[in-house]
Amino acid sequence: MPNDAALDAGSITIALTQPVAPDSAVLVRIGAAAIALFDVDGALQAIDDACMRCGASLMTGARHAAHVTCRCGWVYDLVTGAVQDLPALRQDKFPVARVGDTIQVGTTDR
């Protein structure tokens, strides 16, 4: 999904107090959901923040290019949501788009 086009009506618009810097992450809450926004090579990726194995925040995990390692050792691909070495397991991903100074996050995972 391109990061510079508006999403459909099934999205939430977020005004961030600071931009998502390259190789960084920002946590956003949509209702009870915690979603981590990662900048991966200039494209935003939105992924469920809780590790599938231990529940820890992925936003605080160790970044390695397009991957994040949870404190329990599981490695997630930020683009696909797949767990390294267990590709059938996929973290919930959400469509995301930059719209001017705001970010839209889809409310349904892709």
MMTF fields as JSON, N, C-alpha, C and O atoms, coordinates in Angstrom:
{
  "mmtfVersion": "1.0.0",
  "mmtfProducer": "UNKNOWN",
  "numBonds": 439,
  "numAtoms": 440,
  "numGroups": 110,
  "numChains": 1,
  "numModels": 1,
  "chainsPerModel": [1],
  "groupsPerChain": [110],
  "chainIdList": ["A"],
  "bondAtomList": [4, 2, 8, 6, 12, 10, 16, 14, 20, 18, 24, 22, 28, 26, 32, 30, 36, 34, 40, 38, 44, 42, 48, 46, 52, 50, 56, 54, 60, 58, 64, 62, 68, 66, 72, 70, 76, 74, 80, 78, 84, 82, 88, 86, 92, 90, 96, 94, 100, 98, 104, 102, 108, 106, 112, 110, 116, 114, 120, 118, 124, 122, 128, 126, 132, 130, 136, 134, 140, 138, 144, 142, 148, 146, 152, 150, 156, 154, 160, 158, 164, 162, 168, 166, 172, 170, 176, 174, 180, 178, 184, 182, 188, 186, 192, 190, 196, 194, 200, 198, 204, 202, 208, 206, 212, 210, 216, 214, 220, 218, 224, 222, 228, 226, 232, 230, 236, 234, 240, 238, 244, 242, 248, 246, 252, 250, 256, 254, 260, 258, 264, 262, 268, 266, 272, 270, 276, 274, 280, 278, 284, 282, 288, 286, 292, 290, 296, 294, 300, 298, 304, 302, 308, 306, 312, 310, 316, 314, 320, 318, 324, 322, 328, 326, 332, 330, 336, 334, 340, 338, 344, 342, 348, 346, 352, 350, 356, 354, 360, 358, 364, 362, 368, 366, 372, 370, 376, 374, 380, 378, 384, 382, 388, 386, 392, 390, 396, 394, 400, 398, 404, 402, 408, 406, 412, 410, 416, 414, 420, 418, 424, 422, 428, 426, 432, 430, 436, 434],
  "bondOrderList": [1, 1, 1, 1, 1, 1, 1, 1, 1, 1, 1, 1, 1, 1, 1, 1, 1, 1, 1, 1, 1, 1, 1, 1, 1, 1, 1, 1, 1, 1, 1, 1, 1, 1, 1, 1, 1, 1, 1, 1, 1, 1, 1, 1, 1, 1, 1, 1, 1, 1, 1, 1, 1, 1, 1, 1, 1, 1, 1, 1, 1, 1, 1, 1, 1, 1, 1, 1, 1, 1, 1, 1, 1, 1, 1, 1, 1, 1, 1, 1, 1, 1, 1, 1, 1, 1, 1, 1, 1, 1, 1, 1, 1, 1, 1, 1, 1, 1, 1, 1, 1, 1, 1, 1, 1, 1, 1, 1, 1],
  "groupList": [{"groupName": "MET", "atomNameList": ["N", "CA", "C", "O"], "elementList": ["N", "C", "C", "O"], "formalChargeList": [0, 0, 0, 0], "bondAtomList": [1, 0, 2, 1, 3, 2], "bondOrderList": [1, 1, 2], "singleLetterCode": "M", "chemCompType": "L-PEPTIDE LINKING"}, {"groupName": "PRO", "atomNameList": ["N", "CA", "C", "O"], "elementList": ["N", "C", "C", "O"], "formalChargeList": [0, 0, 0, 0], "bondAtomList": [1, 0, 2, 1, 3, 2], "bondOrderList": [1, 1, 2], "singleLetterCode": "P", "chemCompType": "L-PEPTIDE LINKING"}, {"groupName": "ASN", "atomNameList": ["N", "CA", "C", "O"], "elementList": ["N", "C", "C", "O"], "formalChargeList": [0, 0, 0, 0], "bondAtomList": [1, 0, 2, 1, 3, 2], "bondOrderList": [1, 1, 2], "singleLetterCode": "N", "chemCompType": "L-PEPTIDE LINKING"}, {"groupName": "ASP", "atomNameList": ["N", "CA", "C", "O"], "elementList": ["N", "C", "C", "O"], "formalChargeList": [0, 0, 0, 0], "bondAtomList": [1, 0, 2, 1, 3, 2], "bondOrderList": [1, 1, 2], "singleLetterCode": "D", "chemCompType": "L-PEPTIDE LINKING"}, {"groupName": "ALA", "atomNameList": ["N", "CA", "C", "O"], "elementList": ["N", "C", "C", "O"], "formalChargeList": [0, 0, 0, 0], "bondAtomList": [1, 0, 2, 1, 3, 2], "bondOrderList": [1, 1, 2], "singleLetterCode": "A", "chemCompType": "L-PEPTIDE LINKING"}, {"groupName": "LEU", "atomNameList": ["N", "CA", "C", "O"], "elementList": ["N", "C", "C", "O"], "formalChargeList": [0, 0, 0, 0], "bondAtomList": [1, 0, 2, 1, 3, 2], "bondOrderList": [1, 1, 2], "singleLetterCode": "L", "chemCompType": "L-PEPTIDE LINKING"}, {"groupName": "GLY", "atomNameList": ["N", "CA", "C", "O"], "elementList": ["N", "C", "C", "O"], "formalChargeList": [0, 0, 0, 0], "bondAtomList": [1, 0, 2, 1, 3, 2], "bondOrderList": [1, 1, 2], "singleLetterCode": "G", "chemCompType": "PEPTIDE LINKING"}, {"groupName": "SER", "atomNameList": ["N", "CA", "C", "O"], "elementList": ["N", "C", "C", "O"], "formalChargeList": [0, 0, 0, 0], "bondAtomList": [1, 0, 2, 1, 3, 2], "bondOrderList": [1, 1, 2], "singleLetterCode": "S", "chemCompType": "L-PEPTIDE LINKING"}, {"groupName": "ILE", "atomNameList": ["N", "CA", "C", "O"], "elementList": ["N", "C", "C", "O"], "formalChargeList": [0, 0, 0, 0], "bondAtomList": [1, 0, 2, 1, 3, 2], "bondOrderList": [1, 1, 2], "singleLetterCode": "I", "chemCompType": "L-PEPTIDE LINKING"}, {"groupName": "THR", "atomNameList": ["N", "CA", "C", "O"], "elementList": ["N", "C", "C", "O"], "formalChargeList": [0, 0, 0, 0], "bondAtomList": [1, 0, 2, 1, 3, 2], "bondOrderList": [1, 1, 2], "singleLetterCode": "T", "chemCompType": "L-PEPTIDE LINKING"}, {"groupName": "GLN", "atomNameList": ["N", "CA", "C", "O"], "elementList": ["N", "C", "C", "O"], "formalChargeList": [0, 0, 0, 0], "bondAtomList": [1, 0, 2, 1, 3, 2], "bondOrderList": [1, 1, 2], "singleLetterCode": "Q", "chemCompType": "L-PEPTIDE LINKING"}, {"groupName": "VAL", "atomNameList": ["N", "CA", "C", "O"], "elementList": ["N", "C", "C", "O"], "formalChargeList": [0, 0, 0, 0], "bondAtomList": [1, 0, 2, 1, 3, 2], "bondOrderList": [1, 1, 2], "singleLetterCode": "V", "chemCompType": "L-PEPTIDE LINKING"}, {"groupName": "ARG", "atomNameList": ["N", "CA", "C", "O"], "elementList": ["N", "C", "C", "O"], "formalChargeList": [0, 0, 0, 0], "bondAtomList": [1, 0, 2, 1, 3, 2], "bondOrderList": [1, 1, 2], "singleLetterCode": "R", "chemCompType": "L-PEPTIDE LINKING"}, {"groupName": "PHE", "atomNameList": ["N", "CA", "C", "O"], "elementList": ["N", "C", "C", "O"], "formalChargeList": [0, 0, 0, 0], "bondAtomList": [1, 0, 2, 1, 3, 2], "bondOrderList": [1, 1, 2], "singleLetterCode": "F", "chemCompType": "L-PEPTIDE LINKING"}, {"groupName": "CYS", "atomNameList": ["N", "CA", "C", "O"], "elementList": ["N", "C", "C", "O"], "formalChargeList": [0, 0, 0, 0], "bondAtomList": [1, 0, 2, 1, 3, 2], "bondOrderList": [1, 1, 2], "singleLetterCode": "C", "chemCompType": "L-PEPTIDE LINKING"}, {"groupName": "HIS", "atomNameList": ["N", "CA", "C", "O"], "elementList": ["N", "C", "C", "O"], "formalChargeList": [0, 0, 0, 0], "bondAtomList": [1, 0, 2, 1, 3, 2], "bondOrderList": [1, 1, 2], "singleLetterCode": "H", "chemCompType": "L-PEPTIDE LINKING"}, {"groupName": "TRP", "atomNameList": ["N", "CA", "C", "O"], "elementList": ["N", "C", "C", "O"], "formalChargeList": [0, 0, 0, 0], "bondAtomList": [1, 0, 2, 1, 3, 2], "bondOrderList": [1, 1, 2], "singleLetterCode": "W", "chemCompType": "L-PEPTIDE LINKING"}, {"groupName": "TYR", "atomNameList": ["N", "CA", "C", "O"], "elementList": ["N", "C", "C", "O"], "formalChargeList": [0, 0, 0, 0], "bondAtomList": [1, 0, 2, 1, 3, 2], "bondOrderList": [1, 1, 2], "singleLetterCode": "Y", "chemCompType": "L-PEPTIDE LINKING"}, {"groupName": "LYS", "atomNameList": ["N", "CA", "C", "O"], "elementList": ["N", "C", "C", "O"], "formalChargeList": [0, 0, 0, 0], "bondAtomList": [1, 0, 2, 1, 3, 2], "bondOrderList": [1, 1, 2], "singleLetterCode": "K", "chemCompType": "L-PEPTIDE LINKING"}],
  "groupTypeList": [0, 1, 2, 3, 4, 4, 5, 3, 4, 6, 7, 8, 9, 8, 4, 5, 9, 10, 1, 11, 4, 1, 3, 7, 4, 11, 5, 11, 12, 8, 6, 4, 4, 4, 8, 4, 5, 13, 3, 11, 3, 6, 4, 5, 10, 4, 8, 3, 3, 4, 14, 0, 12, 14, 6, 4, 7, 5, 0, 9, 6, 4, 12, 15, 4, 4, 15, 11, 9, 14, 12, 14, 6, 16, 11, 17, 3, 5, 11, 9, 6, 4, 11, 10, 3, 5, 1, 4, 5, 12, 10, 3, 18, 13, 1, 11, 4, 12, 11, 6, 3, 9, 8, 10, 11, 6, 9, 9, 3, 12],
  "groupIdList": [1, 2, 3, 4, 5, 6, 7, 8, 9, 10, 11, 12, 13, 14, 15, 16, 17, 18, 19, 20, 21, 22, 23, 24, 25, 26, 27, 28, 29, 30, 31, 32, 33, 34, 35, 36, 37, 38, 39, 40, 41, 42, 43, 44, 45, 46, 47, 48, 49, 50, 51, 52, 53, 54, 55, 56, 57, 58, 59, 60, 61, 62, 63, 64, 65, 66, 67, 68, 69, 70, 71, 72, 73, 74, 75, 76, 77, 78, 79, 80, 81, 82, 83, 84, 85, 86, 87, 88, 89, 90, 91, 92, 93, 94, 95, 96, 97, 98, 99, 100, 101, 102, 103, 104, 105, 106, 107, 108, 109, 110],
  "secStructList": [7, 7, 6, 6, 1, 7, 7, 7, 1, 1, 3, 3, 3, 3, 7, 7, 1, 1, 7, 7, 7, 6, 6, 7, 3, 3, 3, 3, 3, 3, 6, 6, 3, 3, 3, 3, 3, 3, 3, 3, 6, 6, 3, 3, 3, 3, 3, 3, 1, 5, 7, 6, 6, 6, 7, 7, 5, 4, 4, 4, 1, 3, 3, 3, 6, 6, 3, 3, 3, 7, 6, 6, 1, 7, 3, 3, 3, 6, 6, 6, 7, 3, 3, 6, 6, 3, 3, 3, 3, 3, 7, 7, 3, 3, 7, 3, 3, 3, 3, 6, 6, 3, 3, 3, 3, 3, 1, 1, 7, 7],
  "xCoordList": [0.858, 0.0, 0.897, 1.793, 0.69, 1.517, 1.299, 0.2, 2.36, 2.293, 1.888, 1.865, 1.57, 1.259, -0.138, -0.424, -1.011, -2.387, -3.325, -3.031, -4.462, -5.427, -6.055, -6.247, -6.37, -7.05, -8.547, -9.007, -9.31, -10.763, -11.341, -10.604, -12.654, -13.342, -13.048, -13.307, -12.516, -12.217, -10.855, -10.092, -10.536, -9.235, -9.381, -10.398, -8.356, -8.286, -7.157, -6.072, -7.416, -6.381, -5.689, -6.337, -4.362, -3.544, -2.673, -2.002, -2.68, -1.775, -0.658, -0.883, 0.526, 1.659, 2.303, 2.343, 2.805, 3.495, 4.912, 5.536, 5.423, 6.74, 6.698, 5.961, 7.467, 7.449, 8.092, 8.867, 7.756, 8.393, 9.715, 9.749, 10.79, 12.123, 12.573, 12.103, 13.489, 14.018, 14.561, 15.231, 14.259, 14.715, 14.221, 14.871, 13.063, 12.492, 11.064, 10.552, 10.431, 9.062, 8.287, 8.856, 6.979, 6.071, 4.885, 4.366, 4.46, 3.304, 2.058, 2.04, 1.011, -0.284, -1.333, -1.237, -2.323, -3.418, -4.692, -5.043, -5.376, -6.666, -7.635, -7.662, -8.424, -9.269, -8.378, -7.469, -8.633, -7.816, -6.577, -5.709, -6.48, -5.359, -4.123, -4.218, -2.967, -1.679, -1.002, -0.751, -0.714, -0.116, 1.21, 1.292, 2.249, 3.568, 3.747, 3.544, 4.13, 4.452, 5.96, 6.654, 6.471, 7.898, 8.185, 7.437, 9.258, 9.733, 10.737, 11.776, 10.414, 11.293, 11.647, 10.828, 12.863, 13.327, 12.39, 12.13, 11.884, 11.03, 9.553, 8.738, 9.191, 7.79, 7.322, 8.012, 6.161, 5.626, 5.012, 4.335, 5.256, 4.677, 3.956, 4.521, 2.722, 1.933, 1.692, 1.194, 2.053, 1.985, 1.479, 1.743, 0.753, 0.306, 1.538, 2.524, 1.476, 2.663, 3.001, 4.144, 2.062, 2.305, 2.882, 2.311, 4.003, 4.612, 3.625, 2.96, 3.542, 2.632, 3.057, 2.218, 4.327, 4.826, 4.739, 4.23, 5.239, 5.33, 4.512, 4.374, 3.966, 3.151, 3.93, 3.328, 5.255, 6.076, 5.867, 5.427, 6.187, 6.06, 7.128, 8.322, 6.694, 7.648, 8.316, 9.437, 7.635, 8.209, 9.524, 10.404, 9.658, 10.876, 11.902, 12.957, 11.59, 12.514, 13.714, 13.766, 14.664, 15.884, 15.601, 15.122, 15.908, 15.67, 16.882, 18.023, 16.615, 17.639, 17.026, 16.382, 17.217, 16.646, 15.129, 14.457, 14.574, 13.122, 12.625, 11.564, 13.394, 13.027, 13.126, 13.89, 12.342, 12.434, 12.496, 11.759, 13.388, 13.546, 12.941, 13.326, 12.003, 11.383, 12.382, 13.357, 12.135, 13.031, 13.036, 13.977, 11.988, 11.955, 12.732, 12.912, 13.193, 14.002, 13.292, 13.947, 11.966, 11.265, 11.559, 11.58, 11.785, 12.098, 10.92, 10.449, 10.453, 9.312, 9.769, 10.57, 9.247, 9.44, 8.411, 7.209, 8.862, 7.954, 7.114, 6.071, 7.548, 6.806, 5.7, 4.586, 6.001, 5.015, 4.315, 3.223, 4.933, 4.396, 4.809, 4.49, 5.516, 5.891, 6.933, 7.802, 6.818, 7.801, 8.927, 8.684, 10.164, 11.317, 11.355, 11.147, 11.618, 11.688, 10.318, 10.228, 9.26, 7.885, 6.973, 6.054, 7.202, 6.505, 4.993, 4.296, 4.468, 3.018, 2.405, 1.217, 3.211, 2.744, 2.984, 4.105, 1.935, 2.049, 1.383, 0.252, 2.105, 1.583, 0.562, 0.705, -0.464, -1.439, -0.761, -0.029, -1.02, -0.501, -1.689, -2.798, -1.453, -2.515, -2.057, -0.9, -2.964, -2.586, -2.307, -2.948, -1.356, -0.971, -0.625, -0.066, -0.963, -0.684, -0.383, -0.988, 0.563, 0.822, -0.123, -0.251, -0.781, -1.663, -1.31, -1.777, -0.484, -0.003, 0.8, 1.757, 0.406, 1.102, 0.501, 0.897, -0.451, -1.081, -0.795, -0.271, -1.153, -0.994, -2.349, -3.04, -2.725, -3.953, -3.562, -2.696, -4.235, -4.018, -5.355, -6.362, -5.363, -6.578, -6.988, -6.145, -8.28, -8.781, -8.944, -9.267, -8.727, -8.754, -7.378, -6.733, -6.929, -5.595, -5.641, -6.68, -4.501, -4.415, -3.783, -3.625],
  "yCoordList": [-1.169, 0.0, 1.222, 1.312, 2.175, 3.367, 4.174, 4.206, 4.821, 5.594, 7.038, 7.815, 7.43, 8.833, 9.021, 10.077, 8.053, 8.158, 7.921, 7.122, 8.621, 8.467, 7.08, 6.503, 6.558, 5.273, 5.498, 6.639, 4.415, 4.531, 4.939, 5.248, 4.935, 5.388, 4.501, 4.912, 3.3, 2.413, 2.688, 1.756, 3.955, 4.302, 5.394, 6.083, 5.533, 6.547, 7.502, 7.064, 8.819, 9.812, 10.164, 10.419, 10.174, 10.434, 11.647, 11.72, 12.595, 13.734, 13.478, 13.525, 13.211, 12.914, 14.211, 15.201, 14.195, 15.366, 15.455, 16.515, 14.344, 14.326, 13.331, 12.348, 13.563, 12.621, 11.293, 11.214, 10.266, 8.963, 9.031, 8.998, 9.123, 9.265, 7.95, 6.883, 8.023, 6.788, 5.849, 6.279, 4.579, 3.536, 3.732, 3.312, 4.376, 4.542, 4.014, 3.562, 4.076, 3.596, 4.536, 5.214, 4.563, 5.356, 4.47, 3.766, 4.503, 3.728, 4.592, 5.726, 4.052, 4.736, 3.786, 2.567, 4.369, 3.567, 3.934, 5.105, 2.895, 3.069, 2.199, 0.978, 2.839, 2.091, 1.316, 1.878, 0.024, -0.826, -1.353, -1.951, -1.14, -1.683, -0.801, 0.425, -1.429, -0.736, -1.12, -2.296, -0.118, -0.34, 0.397, 1.581, -0.315, 0.288, 0.709, -0.085, 1.969, 2.486, 2.506, 3.131, 1.823, 1.772, 2.421, 2.222, 3.192, 3.696, 2.677, 2.435, 2.083, 1.101, 1.636, 1.604, 2.125, 2.686, 3.763, 3.818, 4.615, 5.723, 5.386, 6.279, 4.127, 3.706, 3.317, 2.588, 3.8, 3.447, 2.058, 1.681, 1.312, -0.013, 0.016, 0.475, -0.465, -0.509, -1.968, -2.749, -2.325, -3.713, -3.741, -2.827, -4.797, -4.973, -4.95, -5.636, -4.167, -3.944, -5.106, -5.207, -5.982, -7.059, -8.303, -8.81, -8.788, -10.02, -11.177, -11.304, -12.01, -13.16, -14.187, -14.933, -14.238, -15.25, -14.802, -15.538, -13.586, -13.175, -11.932, -11.596, -11.242, -10.065, -8.777, -7.724, -8.831, -7.628, -6.664, -7.064, -5.398, -4.369, -4.549, -4.57, -4.68, -4.783, -3.451, -3.411, -2.356, -1.032, -0.862, -0.123, -1.538, -1.41, -2.485, -2.564, -3.315, -4.364, -3.811, -2.624, -4.669, -4.278, -4.294, -5.29, -3.164, -3.042, -3.492, -3.225, -4.182, -4.602, -4.437, -5.357, -3.276, -2.979, -3.142, -2.389, -4.103, -4.285, -5.346, -5.936, -5.592, -6.593, -5.995, -5.061, -6.551, -6.182, -7.475, -8.425, -7.493, -8.654, -8.34, -7.37, -9.156, -9.011, -9.449, -10.138, -9.051, -9.449, -10.957, -11.487, -11.669, -13.128, -13.819, -15.036, -13.045, -13.62, -13.816, -14.069, -13.707, -13.844, -12.631, -11.497, -12.883, -11.832, -11.685, -12.664, -10.45, -10.147, -9.347, -8.42, -9.718, -8.938, -7.82, -8.087, -6.578, -5.441, -5.189, -4.54, -5.687, -5.481, -6.526, -6.196, -7.769, -8.84, -9.256, -9.822, -8.979, -9.424, -10.841, -11.307, -11.549, -12.945, -13.064, -12.207, -14.15, -14.471, -15.252, -16.231, -14.804, -15.48, -16.937, -17.243, -17.822, -19.269, -19.905, -21.128, -19.11, -19.608, -18.779, -18.129, -18.783, -17.853, -18.017, -17.11, -19.137, -19.301, -18.428, -18.109, -18.045, -17.132, -15.707, -15.341, -14.909, -13.52, -12.594, -12.818, -11.571, -10.531, -9.712, -9.537, -9.21, -8.361, -7.108, -6.427, -6.813, -5.609, -4.74, -5.238, -3.446, -2.506, -1.593, -1.175, -1.279, -0.337, 1.028, 1.417, 1.736, 3.038, 3.966, 3.537, 5.239, 6.219, 7.575, 7.959, 8.288, 9.678, 10.562, 10.4, 11.491, 12.447, 13.817, 14.2, 14.549, 15.838, 15.632, 14.857, 16.335, 16.223, 15.165, 15.049, 14.397, 13.374, 11.987, 11.838, 11.0, 9.602, 8.938, 9.152, 8.135, 7.347, 5.889, 5.357, 5.259, 3.835, 3.141, 3.531, 2.112, 1.341, 0.597, 0.148, 0.468, -0.209, -1.701, -2.424, -2.175, -3.61, -4.026, -3.312, -5.185, -5.635, -6.18, -6.632, -6.129, -6.617, -7.955, -8.527],
  "zCoordList": [0.0, 0.0, 0.0, 0.839, -0.915, -0.923, 0.351, 0.903, 0.805, 2.041, 1.808, 2.761, 0.586, 0.32, -0.236, -0.801, -0.102, -0.567, 0.604, 1.494, 0.601, 1.683, 1.644, 0.574, 2.816, 2.924, 2.855, 2.847, 2.804, 2.735, 4.086, 5.023, 4.171, 5.384, 6.59, 7.721, 6.386, 7.5, 8.097, 8.354, 8.324, 8.877, 9.924, 9.992, 10.728, 11.771, 11.392, 11.01, 11.497, 11.226, 12.535, 13.55, 12.492, 13.673, 13.406, 12.376, 14.324, 14.242, 15.249, 16.458, 14.754, 15.633, 16.109, 15.378, 17.336, 17.862, 17.322, 17.377, 16.798, 16.175, 15.026, 15.095, 13.979, 12.854, 13.243, 14.196, 12.492, 12.682, 11.936, 10.706, 12.681, 12.091, 11.473, 11.868, 10.497, 9.914, 10.996, 11.935, 10.842, 11.762, 13.19, 14.148, 13.321, 14.656, 14.666, 13.642, 15.82, 15.968, 16.875, 17.731, 16.67, 17.493, 17.827, 16.961, 19.072, 19.505, 19.404, 19.883, 18.775, 18.731, 19.295, 19.152, 19.931, 20.479, 19.738, 19.6, 19.264, 18.613, 19.399, 19.244, 20.238, 21.163, 22.103, 22.715, 22.221, 23.094, 22.379, 23.015, 21.069, 20.294, 20.413, 20.357, 20.577, 20.556, 19.243, 18.979, 18.433, 17.122, 17.064, 17.393, 16.642, 16.493, 15.037, 14.119, 14.841, 13.511, 13.374, 14.176, 12.357, 12.089, 10.745, 9.788, 10.665, 9.38, 8.852, 9.466, 7.703, 7.064, 5.688, 4.77, 5.549, 4.277, 3.74, 2.538, 4.622, 4.219, 4.098, 3.868, 4.245, 4.186, 5.586, 6.299, 5.969, 7.28, 7.25, 6.294, 8.305, 8.503, 9.843, 10.836, 9.886, 11.115, 11.48, 10.669, 12.71, 13.147, 14.594, 15.375, 14.929, 16.307, 17.208, 16.939, 18.264, 19.092, 20.011, 20.456, 20.311, 21.281, 20.607, 19.641, 21.11, 20.617, 20.777, 21.805, 19.752, 19.786, 20.827, 21.332, 21.151, 22.082, 23.536, 24.381, 23.836, 25.241, 25.59, 26.766, 24.574, 24.84, 25.025, 25.234, 24.953, 25.129, 23.958, 22.88, 24.188, 23.159, 22.08, 22.379, 20.826, 19.727, 19.448, 18.942, 19.775, 19.554, 20.306, 19.865, 21.428, 22.233, 21.895, 22.525, 20.896, 20.494, 19.742, 19.419, 19.471, 18.744, 17.244, 16.7, 16.577, 15.128, 14.344, 14.721, 13.242, 12.288, 10.908, 10.404, 10.29, 8.97, 9.014, 9.719, 8.281, 8.205, 9.185, 8.978, 10.257, 11.252, 12.653, 12.897, 13.556, 14.961, 15.768, 15.504, 16.756, 17.625, 18.98, 19.634, 19.394, 20.707, 21.779, 21.482, 23.004, 24.098, 24.318, 24.91, 23.847, 23.983, 22.865, 22.895, 21.877, 20.809, 19.489, 18.478, 19.461, 18.188, 17.315, 17.794, 16.029, 15.068, 14.11, 13.53, 13.953, 13.084, 11.875, 11.995, 10.705, 9.488, 9.527, 9.561, 9.524, 9.661, 8.412, 8.492, 7.275, 6.029, 5.875, 5.467, 6.197, 6.008, 7.299, 7.255, 8.446, 9.727, 10.088, 11.182, 9.191, 9.422, 10.529, 10.69, 11.284, 12.31, 11.636, 10.93, 11.865, 11.262, 11.702, 12.876, 10.769, 10.973, 11.238, 11.349, 11.34, 11.492, 10.588, 11.087, 9.266, 8.378, 8.337, 7.881, 8.797, 8.841, 9.936, 9.885, 10.922, 11.969, 11.507, 11.155, 11.509, 11.067, 12.079, 12.512, 12.431, 13.302, 12.519, 11.309, 13.197, 12.523, 11.991, 12.709, 10.704, 10.052, 9.681, 9.484, 9.586, 9.266, 8.135, 8.105, 7.202, 6.153, 6.781, 7.757, 6.217, 6.753, 5.596, 4.587, 5.754, 4.703, 5.335, 6.336, 4.731, 5.12, 4.319, 3.105, 4.991, 4.335, 4.893, 5.966, 4.157, 4.66, 5.925, 5.945, 6.992, 8.273, 9.191, 10.351, 8.677, 9.495, 8.921, 7.817, 9.7, 9.291, 9.451, 10.446, 8.472, 8.578, 8.767, 8.073, 9.736, 9.998, 9.792, 10.382, 8.952, 8.708, 9.952, 10.729, 10.139, 11.328, 11.118, 12.06, 9.908, 9.642, 9.167, 8.398, 9.626, 9.221, 7.81, 7.329, 7.162, 5.775, 5.73, 4.652]
}
